[in-house]
Amino acid sequence: MGFSDSLYARKFGLTPRDLERYLAEALSRGGDYADLYFEYVESTSLSLDESIVKSATQGVTLGVGIRVLSGERTGYAYSGDLSPERVLKAARTAACIAAGPSTVLKSGLDESGRLDLYPVPVPAADCSLAERVALITRADTAARAADSKVFQVMASFADSIKQILIATSDGRLVWDRQPMARLNVTALARAADGRVEHGYQGGGGRVGLDHFTSQNLPEKFAAEAVRQALVQLDAEPAPAGEMTVVLGPGWPGILLHEAVGHGLEADFNRKNVSAFSGRIGQLVASPLCTVIDDGAMASRRGSLNVDDEGTPTQQNVLIENGVLRGYLQDKLSSRLLGSATTGNGRREDYQNIPMPRMTNTYMMAGESDPDEIVRSVPNGLYCTTFGGGQVDITSGNFVFSATESYLIENGKLTRPVRGATLIGNGPEAMKFISMVGNDLRLDEGVGICGKEGQSVPVGVGIPTVKIDKITVGGNA
């Protein structure tokens, strides 16, 4: 499919000549590089509470962001109007902000080859509102029927179709159609003594509605949300102190994402404010650990055919057998560090500049049997689900709350506990990993990553992992 078949050519009459004119205006005051980022998003969101659909919204956002790089300076301006006058005004504004000596080598636009990581025949955005409502209604019905202790259910479904167009002064011209859909279910259960606990399950990705219907995900998510709530009703206060912790597979990879992944983003490292700065080639984790960021996985929530600078995504090895191999790069950081781009330039929308961000970040599977890992722990904690957390990029210190945990006693999982918090340092915790399971699992597709006020969808994953020493905050 050529550029003439793209949404921007058909709907807005854009031509390659228009794009070259806008780029030339952006570089009219000098600079090293310029790019255009056009975005058109159709979105729908539904929420159900008390078995009633209480909100339903649909909307369209549209705009273009124009960036000029001049050394370490960035000029950025955007417009929610795609008329030539408005786009040229934004280009002139960005040009003025980053005015400086010109070192750019301008070239004609080339329609690059395109990946196809999410060939969704019928995105959820093209389905009827009734079909979407049916999903959350099914989830509500299943959760309420699962157990008499369940007294409240909240379900939501959100989907979007984002169409982007990127043109760069170094000749790249790419466009992409990016579907996204996500179903969420929360169940509240009440114990005989009146105490209330909740459970949550959700998932999705760059998929169509059939992803949820063909696998009966409304019922599966509802059952898991109820199970978690009932487990919490039986949980006792978590112990506190330094102990061995085993992380279950899948969503606990969020700890890896926060405590390690952010510290490997190139902007923090070129500014020397990360705990990993200047440590490429050094041992930064247990030799059992290999950490990957891969934006080229089919249909995953964090996947992209091209990043938000037009660079094709790829698999990037960040840590290999404990040795730091590289950072996640966007164009600005790669230029300043003299490194290759890695396809990790991401932005929330056209109103924001891109920066190095993760896509799908996970630890490779090891050789240990998960049951063997648990049996190796005389006394400790097994964490299978995490909630919120915080990390300090400079020091690597983190705090994470575990929403589902179990005591390990004499090598066996025993009683569920609540209120456990993991407190530690990312690089240090990685050094204390002594066993890695053969059961790598990725999350269901719910990750949202925040950085400098911008949120982007991401994926996480981890096999069962044993950390010999970490501080647990509890209330027992």
N, C-alpha and C positions, 0 to 999 in steps of 0.2 A: 504494500500500500504506500503510495507516494504522498507527499505533503498536501497535494490538492485534495486528497481524500480525508484529511484530518478535520476535526471539528472546527478548528480555528480558521481554516480556509473556507469551509462550507458555510459556517454560521456567521463568521465575522469578516469574511473577505480578505483575510491576511494573505500576503504574498511574501516570498523570500526577499523581494526587493524592499518591502516595508520593513522587514526585520533588519536588513543591512542598513537601512536609513536610520532606524532607531539606535543601532549599535554605533554607527558613525557619530551620532549626536552625543551619545554617552561618552565617547572618547574625544570629543571636540576640545576638551581642556587638558588633554594628556591622560596618562595612566598606563598601566601595564596590561589590563585585561578588563573586559566588560561582558556581562551576560544579561539575558532577558528571561524571566520566568513567568509564563502565563498560566493561570489556573482557573478552571471552571468546575464547581462542585455542586452536585445535587445530593441532598441528604434528607433522610427521614428518621424520626425517632418516636417510639411508642413506649408508654409505661402503663403497667397494670398494678392496681393496689385495691385490696378488699374486693377482689374479683371483678373490678370495674376498670375499664380503660380510662384512666384519668387525664392523660395528656397524649396528644399526637401532633407532631410538628413536621412540616416539610419546608425546605428552603433551597435557595440557590445563592451561591457566592461566586463572585467573578472579579478578577483583577490581574494586574501585572506588576512584578517587582523588577527594578533595574539596578544593577550593581556595577560599580567601577572599583577596581583595585589599583592602588598606586603605592607600591612598597607594602608597608604594614597598615596603611590607611585604607578604609573602605567607605565609599560613597554609596548610599542606598536611598532610593525613593520608590514610591509605589503609587498606583492609581487604580481605583475601582471602576474606571471608565476606560474602555479600549478605543475611544476615538483617537485618530492620529494626533490631534492637538494636545490631548491630555497625556498621551504616551510620550510625545516629544518633550512636553514640559517636565515630566518625571525624569526623562533622560538628561535634560539640561541640569536639573537639580542635583542628580547623582554626580554629574560631571563636575559641577562647582565644588562639591564636598571633597572630592578626591583629586582636584586639579593638581597637576604636577608634570614633571618631564615624561615624555612619551617614549616607551620602549616596546610598545605593542607591535606585533607583526600581524597585520590584518590579513584574513584569507576569506575566500568565498565559502558560503555555507554548504556543508556536505550532509546529505541525508544518510546518517550512519545506519548500519545494520542493527536490528532490534531483537532483544530477547522476548520470550513469551512465557513468563513464569506463572501467569494466572489466566489461562484461556477459559474464562467463565462464559459459557454459552448464553445464559440468562442471569445477569446480576440481580440481586435482591431488589435493587432500585427499579428494575423493570417489571417487578411483580406487583400485584394489586395490594391495596391496603388490607383487604380482608384476609389475604394469605399471611400477611405479617401478624395481624391480630390473632389468627388461629394458632400461631406458634406460642405466644405468651399465654393464651387461654389454656392451651394444652399443658404448659408448665404449671400453671396455677392449679389446675384440676389434679394433676399427678401429685403435687406436693401436699395438697390438703388431704388426699386419700391415703397418703403413705403412713401417717401415724396420728393418733388422736391428740397427741401433745402439740401438734402444729396448729397455731391459731392465727397466723398471719403469713401471707406470701406476697412478695413483690417481684414482678418480672418485667423485663424491658428488652426491647429489640431496637437496634440502631443499624442503619446501613447508609452507604454513600457510594457515589461513583465520581471519582476525581479525574479530570482530564487536564493534563499539563502539556505545555510546549516550552522547550528550552532552546534558545539560540545563543551562541557564544562567539566572541571575537576571534577565537582560534579555530572557527570553522565548524563547530558541532551544531547540528540541528536534529533534535529528537523530540518525540511526543509519546505520550503514554496514556492509557486508560486504566485507572486503578480502582477496582472494586474493593469494598470492605463491608463486612457484616459481623455483628456480634449479638449474642443472646445471653442475658444475665438472669439468674434466679437467686433470690434470697428468701430463706424460710426462718421464721421465728417459732421457737418451741418453749412451752412453759412447764416447769416442774411442779410437783404436788405442793411444794413449799412456796410457790409463787415466783421463783427465780426464772428469769428469761434469758435464753441464749439464742444465738443465730448461726446459720450456716450459709455459705455462698458457693455457687459454682457458675461458671460462665465460659464462653469460648466462641471462636469464630476464626476469621482470617479473610484472605482475599478469595472469597468463595461466593457461590450463589445460594439461593434458598434451599435448593435440593441437598446441600451439605447438612442442613438441620433436619429436613424431613426424612431423608433416606436412612439416616442413622438413629432416628427417634431421639434426637438430642434434647428436645424439651422435657421428655420423661426422664432421661438419664441425668440431666443437669438438676432436675427437681429432686430426684432420689438422692443425689450426692449432697445437695444443700441440706436436705432433711437429715441425712446421716451425720453430717458435721454438727448440726444443732443438737442432735440427741447425744452425741459423744460429749459435747461441752456440758450438757446437763449432768452427766456422770463424772465430770472431771473434778479433781481436787487441786488445791493451790500448788503451783510449781515450786520446786526447790530452788535454792540460790547457791552460788559458789562456782568455783572453777571445776569443770568436769569434762568428760568425753561427750561429744555430741555427734550423732549420726544424722545427716540430712537425707531425707527421702528423695526419690527421683522426680523430675519434672519442675513444678512451680518453685520449689526451694532454690532453683537457679537464679531467682531474683536477688538472692544474697550475693551471688557471683557477679551479677550485673551491676549492682550498686557498689559493692565493696572493692571490686577489681576493675570492672569494665570502664567505669567513668574515668578512673585514673589512667587508662590507656588511650584516652582521646587526645589527639595531637595538639590541640590548642592549649591544654593544660601543660603539656610537656614542652612545647616551644617557649612557654613562659616560665618554665622551671618551677611550677607550683604543685606538681603531682608527686606522690610518693614513689612513682616509677620514673621520674625524669632522669635522663642520662644513664639509664641502666640497661640499654639494649645489649644483649649478649651475656648478661649476668643471670645467675640463678636467683629467681624471685619467688619461687614456689617449690613445693615438693616435686621431685622428678616424676611422680605419678601423674602430674597435672599437665594436660594440653588443653588450651583454651582457644576457641574458634569464634569468629564473628562472620556470619555468612548471610549476606543479603540476597543470594541467588537460589534460595530454597523454594521449591514450587508451592505456591498458594499460602505460604506462611504469613502471619500478621505483620512481621517485620520485613518482609521481602519486597523488593522493587526491581523492575526491569532496568531502570536507571535511577541513580540518586537524584536529588533535587538540584544538581549542577549539571546533569546530563551524562554523568560517567556511569558506564555499566557496572552493576554490582558484581561481587565475587566473594569467594571464600578467602578469609584472611586469618592466618595463623598468628595469634598474638603471643601466646606462651606455648613453647614446645618442650615437653619433658622437663618442665620447671624453668626453662630459660626464656627470658623475654626476647621476642623476635621482632616486634614492631608495634607501631601505633596505628590508630584509626585516623585516616587523613581526609581532609577536604582540600579544595584547591588552594586556598590561602595558606594553610599550614604546610602543605606539600611544597609550595613555592618557596616559603621561607626556610623550610628545613632541608630543601634539596632532595625530597623523597618523592616517590611515585604516589599518585592518588590511589585510594583504595575503594572508592565508591561509597564513602560514608558521609558525604556532604548532605545534610538534611535540614529541613525547615518545617515549621508548623503550617505556614501558609504564605501567600504572596506578600504579606505585610512584614515578613521577618527575613533576616539574612540567614543563609545556611551556615552551619557549623559542624564540626566532627561529632557524629552521633553513632550509637550502636544500631544494629539491625536485628538479627537473631544471634544471640550470644549464648554459648553453651560450653560445657566441658566434655571432652571426648570420654567414651566409656573405657573402663579399665578391665582387669581380668578377674576381680573378686566376685564371688557369689554374694548377692545381697543378704541372704540369710546368714552366711558365714561372717559377714561384717557385724551383724547384730550379735551373733554368738560370741564374738571376740571381745565384747564390752561387758565387764563384770557389773558396773554401775554407771549409768549415764542417762542421756536424754535423746529421744528420737523425734525429730521435727519433720512434719510432712506438709504443713501449709503455713505460709507467712502472710502477715498483713503489712502495715506500713513500716518504714525505716528511714534512717538518716545516715549520711556518710560525709565526712570531711575529706575533700579531695587531697588537700595538702598533706595531712597526716595519715590518711587511710583509715582513721578510726570510724567505726560504724556502731549503730544500735538498731536492732530489728526485733519486732514482736512476732512471736510464733503463735498462730491462731489454732493450731492443732498439734499437740505433742504428747508423747508417751514416755513413761519411765522405762529404762532398760535395767532389769534386775537379774543378775546371774545369767546374762546372755539371752534374756527373753523380754519381749515387749509385754508390759503389764498394764499399769493403771494410766488412764489419760490424765493430763494435767492442764491447767489453764493459767494464763498470765505469765508465760515464760518469755524472757527477753534475752537475745544474744547480744553480747557486748564484746567488741574486739577490734582488731586492726587487720585490714584486708590482706596486705602482704604477709603479716605474721601468721594469720590464720591459714593461709595457703601453704605455709611451710610445715604446719602441723598435720597436714592430710597424710594419713598412713595407709588408707585402703580406699580404692576406687572401684565401684561396682561395674558389672558388665551390662547394666540395665539403663543406659541413657534414655531419657524421655524428655520430650519438649512439652511446654505448657499447652493448655487447650486453646490459647489465642486470646488473652485478655490484657497483655502487657501495655502499659502506657508509661513512657519515660519523660520526666520533666528535667529541663536544663535551661537556666537563665530565662525563665518565664515561658519557654516554648515546650509544648507537649507533642510527642510523635509516637505512633504505634511501634511496638517492639515484640520480639519473642525471646524467651529464655529457656534454658534446659540444663539438666545435670543428671548424672547417674547417682546412685546411692554413694555417699561419701562419708568417711569417718575422719573427724577432726579430733585429734588426741587431747587437745587442751583449748578451752574457750570459756569465757566467763558467762554464766547464766544468771540473769536477774529474775528473781521470783518473789512470791509472797508467803512462802511456807517457812 
